[in-house]
Amino acid sequence: MRSFKEPILSHLAKTKTAASPCAASQIFPVGAIVAALFLSTGAYAADASPSDTPVTKEKSSEEQQVLPEVAVNASKEKEKADGYQATKTRVGKVLQDPQDVPQAITTVTRSLMTDQQVGSLREALRNVSGLTFNAGEGGRAGDNMMLRGFYTFGDIYLDGIRDTAQYNRETFNLEQVDVLRGSAAMLFGRGQAGGVINQVSKMAKLEDANKVSASLGDYGYQQYTADLNKTLGETVALRVNVMDRTEEATRQNKAAGDRPELNRKGIALSLGMGIGTDNELYLNHVYTQTRDVPDFGIRFANGKPVSQYYGTFWGTNANFDDSDTRVSTAIFTHKFNEKTQWRTQVRQGSYQRAYWVKTPPNGLSPALPSANASVGGNIARTLDYQTFTVQSDFSTELNLAGMKHEVIFGVEYLHEDSYRQSLQGLVDANGNPYYRSSAVVQTGNKGLNKFKSDSQAVYIQDSIEFVPDWKLLLGVRRDRMDADYFRTTRTNAATVNPATYADLDSDLTYSENSYRTGLSWQPSPTAHYYLSYSDSFSPTADLYQLTTTPYPAEKSKTTELGAKWLFFDGDLAFRTALYRADKDWERNTDLESSASILTRKRRTDGLEFELAGRITSNWEVFAGVAFMDSRILKVANNTDPVSGVVTYADPRFEGERSRNTPPMTANMWTTYSFLGNWRVGGGFEAKGERYGYVPSNAVGPFVNGDFQPNTIPGYTRWDAMVSYEEKRWNVRLNVKNLFNKEYYDALYDNGGLVVPGNRRIAILTTEIKF
């Protein structure tokens, strides 16, 4: 096992990050805290004023009898009934029931993640139908998913604020994960057509509740977590979450005896003040650290993965994927009354990463892995990404012209400063190649990418109940981004001398409008029928790409017809959605590619079904199925960044299925309680056949006129769980990949590499509450 280079306690003693090419990040943005405290100091004093206290103490005996029956008991019963069904979300900018949102939403709850022994965001998203995983894309490593056939790495959020850095996210501090499907630029700003993935942090709460767990499993699996919440006053509480996890993959370099590894630690703090009053202030900080041994999988040959190397790993323990992520947030909410509030978030983020990964050699019989990492290719980079965000929303309900209005108005500012460069290859005393995670970059500007931008946005949305049970949603947003981009590009890939590199430097400015509208009919609290439209845009600079000839921003639009129902007194939610999503001027995510445009126009037509909640008091279920028909409608044209020559993709791509988008995905997880304290559960994840190829190629993967891209077969993976649960403790056994299925998990969608999934792994967990 690889040891951690920076103990987590030493991080807590620091106020700044290690030196980096960009400005260092402090644990909390001082300006944000000062501003929030200034805004809230007087308010807290007012909330705690003597005039308020007697009102609480002097309630009549009749009021005291009514309160437990109506408010307290009902609230507790509903909270217990949540389980796999979410009853609140903030993906619509205000806290609301997902049932009321006129757009498809999938929520992975904390209960579901716990039952499945989920540690990473990636694992949690296996519960989202219509989603597939990409392998590391030309420098875009980290969490990288496809949703409804479109990229999502530009659409990952943490509590409603962009979290698009290239790193691997953990779930130890997440209450739930909300996936808002479809274009969502009006709510979140620039983005893709697939949807938004919003991580919801655990927040301090007014109760003393503590939970610790320890897990042991096959292939060196060890995880230790703690969730500790302590009240510090009538309206003040502190919550601390910590995590330490180590696990190995089932694949191995037989020459070295090494396996890919995950070595991750994290700590999250949430201090809440004025909780439950008209003025709430939360100060949150989360730090995660990874010291992984990364894996880029195996090659294709003759259009299929080289299956005889399914269990082969070409790297060694000398490889590394080291990252340090620090995110500090201040959240202030002022409630003017029950229906009107103002909420402001200020965040500073620092994301630092360096990695060296081995790629396997080509062919049906490639050179076998070596013990000194000398066989195969090398990808080694260092990245630094700094952000500062201010986001403020005002929401209210009012009656105007005889109609009820729910209005949201907001502004947002985002500053980004990004730096990426290739690491310099070194040689040890024995002549073996190696790299260092401490940045030893290539000389000159080789492999250098710099990106700096300032984005501003203003938006307004109104939900109008124009007749009883019918609502019209109207929203518009204006985004502006001013960016400076610098990139060094290689003009001749066969050589590496400085003369083969050309510098591209450009100032890029984009201003775009985004729209959202929907018509809802809610004839009862248990039924919602809607028709919605939304769009999004993503400028060239958003993904740190640059084209010599200016091309329009990516444009996406989604039309969706859906229905949501509640059954069994609201304990079981069922939804369905029929949609069409179009994207124009689709960009390449590979930072090494000179072909920035992948397709001129692409479309996904889809149908989804989802079920979440309780069928009986003992039986819970979470399931989804997605059918997708994703096709290229117009092929790409690109301008060479040096010569200016325009090239066109193979016209035969038109009408072919999109990359890494199976025609069907399905997932199901269910648990059943019996004999009082026992629970048993299980489920599956299934994905259809997927393609990998380069759609911007002048000559595509056609053989005798037939489209024959690299293809990975579909699969179904089963998992199982059994647990014994007492009030203060429980023991749970999880078995992942129960039937030891060989399957391919993540695809490098250019078709070069595929990452096999793990074989069967058993994990035993003990949890104690106090």
ROPA-495691 format. One line per field, with one value per residue (C-alpha): x negated, y, z negated. Coordinates in steps of 0.1 Angstrom, whole numbers, plus 5000, padded with zeros to 4 digits. Each point is the difference from the previous one (the first is absolute). Example, Ala and Ser with C-alpha at 12.3 -4.5 7.8 and 13.67 -1.06 7.14 Angstrom:
2
xx <- 4877 | 4986;
yy <- 4955 | 5034;
zz <- 4922 | 5007;
***
This chain:
770
xx <- 5000 | 4989 | 4997 | 5016 | 4976 | 5020 | 5018 | 5034 | 4994 | 4971 | 5025 | 5022 | 4971 | 4994 | 5017 | 4985 | 4995 | 4965 | 4983 | 5014 | 4999 | 5032 | 5008 | 5002 | 5034 | 5009 | 5022 | 5028 | 5004 | 4995 | 5020 | 5030 | 5000 | 4997 | 5028 | 5023 | 4993 | 5006 | 5033 | 5011 | 4988 | 5029 | 5024 | 4988 | 5003 | 5036 | 5009 | 4987 | 5017 | 5018 | 5033 | 4998 | 4993 | 5032 | 5021 | 4986 | 5002 | 5036 | 5018 | 5032 | 5004 | 5024 | 4973 | 4975 | 5023 | 5007 | 4964 | 4986 | 5029 | 5000 | 4965 | 4975 | 5014 | 5009 | 4966 | 4982 | 5022 | 4994 | 4962 | 5000 | 5020 | 4976 | 4975 | 4994 | 5025 | 4989 | 5025 | 4980 | 4976 | 4984 | 4992 | 5027 | 4982 | 5025 | 5007 | 5030 | 5015 | 4986 | 5036 | 5006 | 4971 | 5011 | 4969 | 4986 | 4980 | 4982 | 4988 | 4976 | 5007 | 4976 | 5020 | 4994 | 4963 | 4996 | 5018 | 4979 | 4967 | 4993 | 4968 | 4996 | 5023 | 4993 | 5014 | 5031 | 5008 | 5003 | 5036 | 5007 | 5016 | 4988 | 4965 | 4967 | 4963 | 4972 | 4964 | 4972 | 5003 | 4968 | 4993 | 5036 | 4996 | 5022 | 5038 | 5012 | 5035 | 5024 | 5037 | 5026 | 4971 | 4983 | 4970 | 5006 | 4965 | 5010 | 5032 | 4989 | 5010 | 4995 | 5030 | 5010 | 4965 | 4978 | 4976 | 4985 | 4964 | 4984 | 4999 | 5017 | 5028 | 5010 | 5034 | 4991 | 5013 | 5030 | 5036 | 5012 | 4992 | 5026 | 4999 | 5021 | 5004 | 4999 | 4986 | 4999 | 4980 | 5028 | 4995 | 4963 | 4983 | 4980 | 5002 | 5010 | 5031 | 5000 | 5007 | 4985 | 4985 | 5003 | 4983 | 5019 | 4977 | 5008 | 5007 | 4999 | 5034 | 5015 | 4996 | 4972 | 4995 | 4968 | 4993 | 4967 | 4994 | 4972 | 4999 | 4977 | 5001 | 4982 | 4970 | 4989 | 5032 | 5001 | 5022 | 5006 | 5025 | 5015 | 5030 | 5000 | 5026 | 5000 | 5023 | 4981 | 5030 | 5037 | 4993 | 4963 | 4986 | 4968 | 4998 | 4968 | 4997 | 4968 | 4991 | 4970 | 5002 | 4976 | 5008 | 4984 | 5014 | 5001 | 4977 | 4962 | 4966 | 4987 | 4964 | 5001 | 5028 | 5016 | 5037 | 5018 | 5009 | 5023 | 4985 | 5023 | 5006 | 5023 | 5013 | 5030 | 5011 | 5033 | 5007 | 5036 | 5011 | 5036 | 5013 | 5038 | 5002 | 5006 | 4962 | 4979 | 4963 | 4980 | 4962 | 4990 | 4966 | 4991 | 4966 | 4994 | 4967 | 4993 | 4968 | 5012 | 4982 | 5020 | 5010 | 5007 | 5012 | 4994 | 4999 | 5024 | 4990 | 5022 | 5027 | 5002 | 4983 | 4970 | 5018 | 4970 | 4986 | 5032 | 4981 | 4967 | 4988 | 4971 | 4991 | 4981 | 5001 | 4976 | 5029 | 5020 | 5032 | 4996 | 5025 | 5009 | 5033 | 5011 | 5034 | 5012 | 5035 | 5020 | 5038 | 5022 | 5038 | 5024 | 5037 | 5022 | 5030 | 5012 | 5002 | 4971 | 4963 | 4966 | 4972 | 4963 | 4971 | 4963 | 4975 | 4963 | 4987 | 4965 | 4994 | 4964 | 4991 | 4971 | 5000 | 4980 | 5019 | 4989 | 5018 | 4997 | 4982 | 5020 | 5008 | 5016 | 4967 | 4985 | 4968 | 5009 | 4998 | 4966 | 4990 | 4984 | 5028 | 4979 | 5026 | 5028 | 5007 | 4999 | 5024 | 4987 | 5014 | 5004 | 5031 | 5010 | 5035 | 5012 | 5035 | 5019 | 5038 | 5027 | 5036 | 5031 | 5037 | 5032 | 5032 | 5035 | 5037 | 5026 | 5034 | 5002 | 5029 | 5019 | 4973 | 4974 | 4964 | 4969 | 4971 | 4962 | 4975 | 4962 | 4966 | 4967 | 4963 | 4973 | 4962 | 4980 | 4962 | 4987 | 4965 | 4990 | 4967 | 4983 | 4975 | 4964 | 4990 | 4970 | 4977 | 4987 | 4965 | 5010 | 5013 | 5037 | 5024 | 5020 | 5018 | 5006 | 5033 | 4982 | 5001 | 4969 | 5015 | 4988 | 4976 | 5014 | 5037 | 5004 | 5034 | 5010 | 5036 | 5010 | 5036 | 5013 | 5036 | 5025 | 5037 | 5031 | 5036 | 5034 | 5033 | 5036 | 5027 | 5037 | 5024 | 5035 | 5031 | 5024 | 5029 | 5003 | 4977 | 4983 | 4967 | 4979 | 4962 | 4980 | 4963 | 4972 | 4963 | 4972 | 4964 | 4969 | 4965 | 4967 | 4971 | 4964 | 4986 | 4965 | 4990 | 4969 | 5008 | 4977 | 4998 | 4983 | 5010 | 4970 | 4974 | 4996 | 4974 | 5011 | 5004 | 5029 | 5021 | 5022 | 5015 | 5037 | 5011 | 5035 | 5025 | 5035 | 5033 | 5034 | 5034 | 5030 | 5036 | 5015 | 5037 | 5022 | 5038 | 5025 | 5037 | 5011 | 5033 | 5002 | 5036 | 4992 | 4970 | 4991 | 5000 | 4980 | 5000 | 4977 | 4986 | 4967 | 4973 | 4965 | 4968 | 4963 | 4968 | 4963 | 4975 | 4966 | 4982 | 5022 | 4981 | 4967 | 5000 | 4989 | 5007 | 4982 | 5032 | 5027 | 5029 | 5033 | 5005 | 5014 | 5038 | 5023 | 5037 | 5023 | 5037 | 5016 | 5034 | 5003 | 5022 | 4994 | 5022 | 5000 | 5015 | 5006 | 5007 | 4970 | 4974 | 4994 | 4991 | 5002 | 4991 | 4996 | 4986 | 4999 | 4975 | 4980 | 4966 | 4980 | 4965 | 4983 | 4962 | 4990 | 4965 | 4972 | 4990 | 4965 | 4976 | 4974 | 5022 | 4998 | 5035 | 5021 | 5033 | 5013 | 5034 | 5020 | 5033 | 5009 | 5033 | 5013 | 5036 | 5008 | 5025 | 4995 | 5018 | 4990 | 5014 | 4988 | 5014 | 5018 | 5025 | 5007 | 4986 | 4973 | 4994 | 4980 | 4991 | 4980 | 5001 | 4997 | 4998 | 4990 | 5004 | 4978 | 4998 | 4970 | 4988 | 4977 | 5020 | 4972 | 4963 | 4972 | 4978 | 4968 | 4973 | 4964 | 4986 | 4967 | 5006 | 5036 | 5011 | 5036 | 5007 | 5033 | 5011 | 5010 | 5036 | 5009 | 5001 | 5033 | 5027 | 4977 | 5004 | 4981 | 4970 | 5003 | 5038 | 5017 | 5035 | 5012 | 4988 | 5018 | 4993 | 5019 | 4993 | 5025 | 4999 | 5024 | 5001 | 5010 | 4999 | 4998 | 4963 | 4990 | 4998 | 4991 | 4995 | 4986 | 5002 | 4984 | 4984 | 5004 | 4987 | 5003 | 4974 | 4978 | 4979 | 4967 | 4986 | 4990 | 5029 | 4979 | 4977 | 4998 | 5001 | 5022 | 5001 | 5018 | 4992 | 5015 | 5024 | 5012 | 4995 | 4978 | 4987 | 4983 | 5027 | 5004 | 5027 | 5029 | 5001 | 5020 | 4983 | 5017 | 4993 | 5014 | 5003 | 5011 | 5000 | 5009 | 5012 | 5005 | 5009 | 4964 | 4980 | 5001 | 4979 | 5003 | 4985 | 4998 | 4990 | 4993 | 5000 | 5017 | 4996 | 4964 | 5011 | 4973 | 5012 | 4985 | 5008 | 4985 | 4993 | 4974 | 5026 | 4975 | 4998 | 4964 | 5005 | 5025 | 4998 | 5013 | 5022 | 4990 | 5006 | 5020 | 4992 | 5015 | 5001 | 5010 | 5010 | 5007 | 5018 | 5005 | 5023 | 4998;
yy <- 5000 | 5035 | 5023 | 5034 | 5028 | 5026 | 4989 | 5015 | 5015 | 5021 | 5014 | 5012 | 5018 | 5020 | 5031 | 4998 | 4973 | 4990 | 5022 | 4997 | 5019 | 5018 | 5019 | 4980 | 4993 | 5006 | 4977 | 5026 | 5030 | 5027 | 5026 | 4976 | 4993 | 5037 | 5010 | 4972 | 5007 | 5037 | 4993 | 4976 | 5013 | 5023 | 4974 | 4974 | 5025 | 5007 | 4963 | 4994 | 5031 | 4997 | 5009 | 4968 | 4976 | 5003 | 4994 | 4965 | 4993 | 5013 | 4977 | 4987 | 4963 | 4996 | 5012 | 4977 | 4970 | 5010 | 5006 | 4965 | 4984 | 5024 | 5012 | 4978 | 4966 | 5006 | 5014 | 4970 | 4975 | 5017 | 5001 | 4963 | 4993 | 5018 | 4971 | 4997 | 5027 | 5036 | 5025 | 5032 | 5015 | 5033 | 4994 | 5025 | 5027 | 4998 | 4972 | 4980 | 4966 | 4982 | 4991 | 5037 | 5005 | 4999 | 4981 | 4965 | 4996 | 4970 | 5002 | 4975 | 5003 | 4994 | 4969 | 4985 | 5008 | 4985 | 4968 | 4995 | 5009 | 5029 | 5020 | 5021 | 5021 | 4977 | 4970 | 5020 | 5009 | 4963 | 5005 | 5025 | 4985 | 5014 | 5007 | 4984 | 5006 | 5013 | 4990 | 5027 | 5023 | 5016 | 5019 | 5001 | 4975 | 4997 | 4996 | 4999 | 4988 | 5000 | 5007 | 4995 | 4996 | 5034 | 5010 | 5011 | 5010 | 5037 | 4994 | 4987 | 5023 | 5001 | 5016 | 5018 | 5014 | 4988 | 4972 | 4992 | 4994 | 4967 | 4979 | 4970 | 5009 | 4981 | 4996 | 5000 | 5036 | 4997 | 4999 | 4992 | 5003 | 5017 | 4995 | 5025 | 4986 | 5021 | 5035 | 5022 | 5032 | 5022 | 4987 | 4992 | 5018 | 4986 | 4962 | 4970 | 4983 | 4969 | 5017 | 5012 | 4979 | 5019 | 4987 | 5010 | 5004 | 4989 | 5031 | 5006 | 4993 | 5006 | 4966 | 4980 | 4971 | 4980 | 4971 | 4981 | 4971 | 4976 | 4978 | 4972 | 4980 | 4981 | 5015 | 5021 | 5019 | 5021 | 5030 | 5020 | 5028 | 5022 | 5024 | 5021 | 5027 | 5021 | 5028 | 5029 | 5022 | 5005 | 5008 | 4990 | 4966 | 4985 | 4970 | 4981 | 4972 | 4981 | 4971 | 4978 | 4974 | 4976 | 4974 | 4982 | 4989 | 4964 | 5004 | 4995 | 5005 | 4965 | 5010 | 5026 | 4985 | 5035 | 5009 | 5033 | 5016 | 5026 | 5018 | 5028 | 5021 | 5029 | 5023 | 5023 | 5027 | 5017 | 5027 | 5012 | 5031 | 5013 | 4966 | 5000 | 5038 | 5027 | 5005 | 4969 | 4999 | 4969 | 4999 | 4968 | 4987 | 4967 | 4985 | 4968 | 4984 | 4972 | 4980 | 4974 | 4976 | 5007 | 4975 | 5008 | 4965 | 4979 | 5005 | 4991 | 4977 | 4991 | 5021 | 4982 | 5003 | 4976 | 4978 | 4978 | 5030 | 5007 | 4995 | 5016 | 5033 | 5017 | 5025 | 4996 | 5016 | 5026 | 5015 | 5026 | 5022 | 5025 | 5027 | 5025 | 5017 | 5028 | 5016 | 5027 | 5014 | 5026 | 4998 | 5027 | 4999 | 5027 | 4992 | 5030 | 4979 | 4965 | 5005 | 5024 | 4995 | 5012 | 4974 | 5007 | 4977 | 5009 | 4973 | 4997 | 4968 | 4986 | 4969 | 4987 | 4968 | 4981 | 4966 | 4974 | 4972 | 4971 | 4992 | 4964 | 4993 | 4993 | 4966 | 4967 | 4988 | 5031 | 5000 | 4988 | 5024 | 5005 | 5004 | 5034 | 5017 | 5000 | 4983 | 5021 | 5037 | 5028 | 5029 | 5023 | 5034 | 5026 | 5021 | 5030 | 5015 | 5028 | 5014 | 5028 | 5001 | 5023 | 4989 | 5018 | 4991 | 5018 | 4980 | 5010 | 4990 | 5026 | 5006 | 5022 | 5006 | 4972 | 4974 | 4985 | 5006 | 4982 | 5023 | 4993 | 5027 | 4995 | 5012 | 4981 | 5007 | 4973 | 5005 | 4971 | 4996 | 4968 | 4987 | 4966 | 4988 | 4967 | 4985 | 4995 | 4964 | 4990 | 4970 | 4983 | 4985 | 4968 | 5016 | 4996 | 5027 | 5019 | 5032 | 5020 | 5013 | 5032 | 5020 | 4994 | 5014 | 4997 | 5028 | 5030 | 5000 | 4964 | 4986 | 5032 | 5012 | 5031 | 5012 | 5030 | 5013 | 5022 | 4991 | 5020 | 4991 | 5013 | 4980 | 5001 | 4973 | 5001 | 4971 | 5013 | 4981 | 5016 | 4977 | 4975 | 4970 | 5015 | 5017 | 5017 | 5002 | 5027 | 5007 | 5019 | 5004 | 5021 | 4987 | 5018 | 4986 | 5017 | 4976 | 4999 | 4967 | 4989 | 4967 | 4985 | 4975 | 4976 | 5004 | 4967 | 4972 | 4979 | 5023 | 5018 | 5027 | 5035 | 5010 | 4977 | 5020 | 5030 | 5024 | 5010 | 5029 | 5015 | 5021 | 4986 | 5017 | 4983 | 5014 | 4977 | 4998 | 4968 | 4992 | 4976 | 4996 | 4973 | 4994 | 4980 | 4984 | 4987 | 4989 | 4985 | 4999 | 4966 | 5007 | 5024 | 5001 | 5025 | 5011 | 5019 | 5016 | 5011 | 5008 | 5004 | 5012 | 4993 | 5023 | 4988 | 5014 | 4981 | 4968 | 5018 | 4993 | 5025 | 5000 | 5022 | 5008 | 5012 | 4975 | 5006 | 4988 | 4966 | 5003 | 4974 | 4999 | 4974 | 4995 | 4976 | 4986 | 4984 | 4988 | 4994 | 4981 | 4991 | 4968 | 4984 | 5033 | 5016 | 4973 | 4988 | 5024 | 4990 | 5022 | 4998 | 5023 | 5001 | 5024 | 5013 | 5017 | 5017 | 5013 | 5022 | 5005 | 4973 | 5005 | 4975 | 4994 | 4988 | 5028 | 4984 | 5001 | 5026 | 4990 | 5020 | 4994 | 4964 | 5004 | 5028 | 4986 | 4971 | 4988 | 4976 | 4989 | 4982 | 4984 | 4996 | 4983 | 5002 | 4987 | 5010 | 4995 | 4974 | 4974 | 4989 | 5011 | 4972 | 5001 | 5028 | 5003 | 5023 | 4992 | 5016 | 4992 | 5023 | 4994 | 5023 | 5004 | 5023 | 5009 | 5023 | 5023 | 5022 | 4992 | 5023 | 5024 | 5013 | 5026 | 4990 | 5023 | 5005 | 4996 | 5013 | 4971 | 4989 | 4963 | 4982 | 4968 | 4969 | 5007 | 4964 | 5008 | 5016 | 4978 | 4979 | 4994 | 5024 | 4989 | 4984 | 5002 | 4966 | 4995 | 4990 | 5002 | 4987 | 4999 | 4986 | 4998 | 4986 | 4991 | 4981 | 5000 | 4969 | 4985 | 5034 | 5007 | 4984 | 5015 | 4984 | 5018 | 4998 | 5014 | 5004 | 5025 | 4993 | 5017 | 4992 | 4999 | 5032 | 5014 | 5018 | 5020 | 5034 | 5017 | 5028 | 4976 | 5007 | 4962 | 4982 | 4964 | 4986 | 4966 | 4992 | 5028 | 4986 | 5020 | 4980 | 5021 | 4986 | 4985 | 4988 | 4975 | 5006 | 4986 | 4995 | 5002 | 4988 | 5011 | 4988 | 5010 | 4986 | 5018 | 4997 | 5033 | 5010 | 5035 | 5010 | 4977 | 4979 | 4976 | 4998 | 4977 | 5013 | 4978 | 5020 | 4982 | 4970 | 4976 | 5011 | 5014 | 5011 | 5034 | 5032 | 5030 | 5032 | 5008 | 5023 | 5012 | 5006 | 4962 | 4995 | 4986 | 4984 | 4994 | 4966 | 4999 | 4983 | 4964 | 4989 | 5019 | 4994 | 5028 | 4997 | 5033 | 5007 | 5032 | 5015 | 5029 | 5020;
zz <- 5000 | 5006 | 4970 | 4999 | 5006 | 4980 | 4968 | 4998 | 4966 | 5014 | 5024 | 4972 | 4985 | 5032 | 5013 | 5035 | 5026 | 5011 | 5025 | 5035 | 5034 | 4989 | 4969 | 4968 | 4985 | 4964 | 4980 | 4999 | 5022 | 4975 | 5019 | 5002 | 4963 | 4991 | 5023 | 4988 | 4963 | 5006 | 5016 | 4974 | 4967 | 4993 | 5012 | 4975 | 4972 | 5010 | 5003 | 4965 | 4985 | 4966 | 5017 | 5020 | 4971 | 4980 | 5031 | 5002 | 4963 | 4995 | 5025 | 4987 | 4991 | 5029 | 5024 | 4984 | 5006 | 5037 | 5009 | 4995 | 5019 | 5030 | 5004 | 4982 | 5006 | 5036 | 5007 | 4985 | 5017 | 5034 | 4994 | 4992 | 5031 | 5023 | 5004 | 5037 | 5009 | 4998 | 4988 | 5004 | 5025 | 5008 | 5037 | 5009 | 4980 | 4971 | 4976 | 5013 | 5005 | 5031 | 5008 | 5008 | 5025 | 5037 | 5010 | 4994 | 4968 | 4986 | 4964 | 4984 | 4963 | 4971 | 4990 | 5034 | 5000 | 4965 | 5008 | 5031 | 4982 | 5025 | 4994 | 5032 | 5021 | 5029 | 4981 | 4989 | 5036 | 5010 | 4987 | 5028 | 5031 | 5033 | 4986 | 5011 | 4990 | 5020 | 4995 | 4997 | 5030 | 5012 | 4968 | 4988 | 4972 | 4970 | 4998 | 5036 | 5009 | 5029 | 4993 | 5027 | 5024 | 4992 | 4979 | 4964 | 4987 | 5006 | 4981 | 4966 | 4971 | 4962 | 4982 | 5032 | 5008 | 5029 | 4990 | 5034 | 4989 | 5012 | 4968 | 4985 | 4976 | 4968 | 4983 | 4963 | 4996 | 5024 | 4988 | 5035 | 5037 | 5023 | 5037 | 5019 | 5035 | 5031 | 5009 | 4970 | 5009 | 4988 | 4964 | 5000 | 5028 | 5029 | 5003 | 5021 | 5012 | 4977 | 4967 | 4967 | 4972 | 4967 | 4969 | 4968 | 4970 | 4964 | 4979 | 4962 | 4983 | 4966 | 4985 | 4984 | 5023 | 5006 | 5022 | 5007 | 5023 | 5009 | 5031 | 5011 | 5033 | 5027 | 5018 | 4971 | 4997 | 4968 | 4993 | 4968 | 4997 | 4974 | 5001 | 4968 | 4993 | 4968 | 4989 | 4986 | 4990 | 5007 | 5037 | 5005 | 5009 | 5014 | 5023 | 5008 | 5026 | 5006 | 5023 | 5006 | 5028 | 5016 | 5026 | 5029 | 5034 | 5009 | 5030 | 4995 | 5015 | 4995 | 5005 | 4972 | 4980 | 4999 | 5005 | 5006 | 4967 | 4985 | 4969 | 4989 | 4970 | 4992 | 4974 | 5001 | 4975 | 4998 | 4974 | 5000 | 4981 | 4997 | 5012 | 5003 | 4996 | 5025 | 5004 | 5006 | 5006 | 5009 | 5003 | 5018 | 5010 | 5016 | 5007 | 5020 | 5008 | 5024 | 5004 | 5026 | 5023 | 5033 | 5027 | 5037 | 5008 | 5031 | 5038 | 5028 | 5028 | 5030 | 4986 | 4966 | 4967 | 4997 | 4975 | 4992 | 4981 | 4981 | 4967 | 5011 | 4986 | 5018 | 4973 | 4967 | 4965 | 5014 | 5019 | 4982 | 5001 | 4972 | 4993 | 4973 | 5001 | 4977 | 5002 | 4976 | 5000 | 4981 | 5003 | 4986 | 5002 | 4989 | 4998 | 5003 | 4994 | 5006 | 5038 | 5006 | 4995 | 5012 | 5002 | 5008 | 5004 | 5002 | 5008 | 5005 | 5016 | 5005 | 5020 | 5004 | 5018 | 5015 | 5016 | 5019 | 5017 | 5021 | 5033 | 5014 | 5033 | 5031 | 5016 | 4993 | 4983 | 4985 | 4979 | 4965 | 4971 | 4984 | 4964 | 5006 | 5021 | 5031 | 5022 | 5014 | 5005 | 4975 | 4993 | 4972 | 4992 | 4972 | 4997 | 4978 | 5000 | 4978 | 4998 | 4982 | 5002 | 4988 | 5005 | 4987 | 5004 | 4989 | 5000 | 4991 | 5006 | 5007 | 5016 | 5030 | 5025 | 4982 | 5006 | 4976 | 5009 | 4987 | 5010 | 4999 | 5008 | 4998 | 5009 | 5002 | 5004 | 5007 | 5003 | 5013 | 5002 | 5015 | 5008 | 5015 | 5012 | 5009 | 4975 | 5010 | 5005 | 4977 | 4999 | 4968 | 4994 | 5017 | 5031 | 4991 | 5009 | 4973 | 4992 | 4968 | 4987 | 4989 | 5032 | 5021 | 5033 | 5035 | 5011 | 5018 | 5006 | 5011 | 4991 | 4982 | 4997 | 4981 | 4996 | 4981 | 5001 | 4984 | 5004 | 4990 | 5001 | 4992 | 5001 | 4992 | 4999 | 4993 | 4994 | 5007 | 4988 | 5026 | 4992 | 4971 | 5004 | 5031 | 5000 | 5027 | 4993 | 5017 | 4995 | 5017 | 4992 | 5015 | 4997 | 5010 | 4998 | 5007 | 5003 | 5008 | 5013 | 5007 | 5016 | 5014 | 5028 | 5017 | 5038 | 5006 | 4976 | 5011 | 4985 | 4967 | 5006 | 4992 | 5037 | 5003 | 4975 | 5008 | 4975 | 5002 | 4979 | 5002 | 4982 | 5002 | 4991 | 5000 | 4992 | 5002 | 4990 | 4985 | 4997 | 4980 | 5003 | 4990 | 4997 | 4970 | 4990 | 4964 | 4996 | 4966 | 4975 | 5014 | 5037 | 5022 | 5038 | 5019 | 5033 | 4997 | 5022 | 4990 | 5017 | 4992 | 5015 | 4994 | 5016 | 5014 | 4970 | 4975 | 5006 | 5005 | 5037 | 5027 | 5037 | 5025 | 5019 | 4976 | 4998 | 4983 | 4964 | 4994 | 5000 | 4985 | 4996 | 4983 | 5004 | 4974 | 4994 | 4966 | 4971 | 4963 | 4977 | 4963 | 4986 | 4966 | 4982 | 5017 | 4990 | 5035 | 5029 | 5037 | 5029 | 5038 | 5026 | 5038 | 5013 | 5030 | 4994 | 5028 | 4999 | 5027 | 5003 | 4976 | 4987 | 4994 | 4964 | 5009 | 4992 | 5023 | 5030 | 5028 | 5012 | 4975 | 5017 | 4997 | 5018 | 5014 | 4987 | 4978 | 4986 | 4973 | 4999 | 4967 | 4977 | 4962 | 4972 | 4963 | 4967 | 4965 | 4965 | 4979 | 5013 | 4964 | 4966 | 5004 | 5038 | 5017 | 5036 | 5024 | 5037 | 5034 | 5037 | 5028 | 5037 | 5022 | 5038 | 5004 | 5035 | 5019 | 5023 | 5015 | 5001 | 4988 | 5019 | 4984 | 5007 | 4993 | 4973 | 5018 | 5038 | 5000 | 5023 | 4996 | 4997 | 5000 | 4982 | 5019 | 5012 | 4994 | 4962 | 5005 | 4986 | 4979 | 4963 | 4977 | 4979 | 4966 | 5002 | 4997 | 5013 | 4965 | 4964 | 4969 | 4963 | 4970 | 4963 | 4974 | 4963 | 4977 | 4962 | 4981 | 4966 | 4984 | 5004 | 5033 | 5034 | 5033 | 5033 | 5035 | 5035 | 5033 | 5024 | 5037 | 5031 | 5037 | 5027 | 5003 | 5028 | 4999 | 5030 | 5012 | 5018 | 5014 | 5020 | 5037 | 5005 | 4975 | 4987 | 5030 | 5015 | 5034 | 4994 | 4966 | 4968 | 4978 | 4971 | 4969 | 4979 | 4964 | 4993 | 4977 | 4965 | 4968 | 4966 | 4969 | 4964 | 4967 | 4963 | 4967 | 4967 | 4963 | 4985 | 4964 | 4989 | 4991 | 5023 | 5031 | 5020 | 5038 | 5026 | 5036 | 5030 | 5031 | 5034 | 4983 | 5029 | 5009 | 5033 | 5025 | 5013 | 5014 | 4978 | 5016 | 5036 | 5015 | 5025 | 5028 | 5000 | 4989 | 4964 | 4978 | 4962 | 4988 | 4969 | 4968 | 4992 | 4969 | 4968 | 4966 | 4974 | 4963 | 4982 | 4964 | 4990 | 4966 | 4991 | 4968;
***
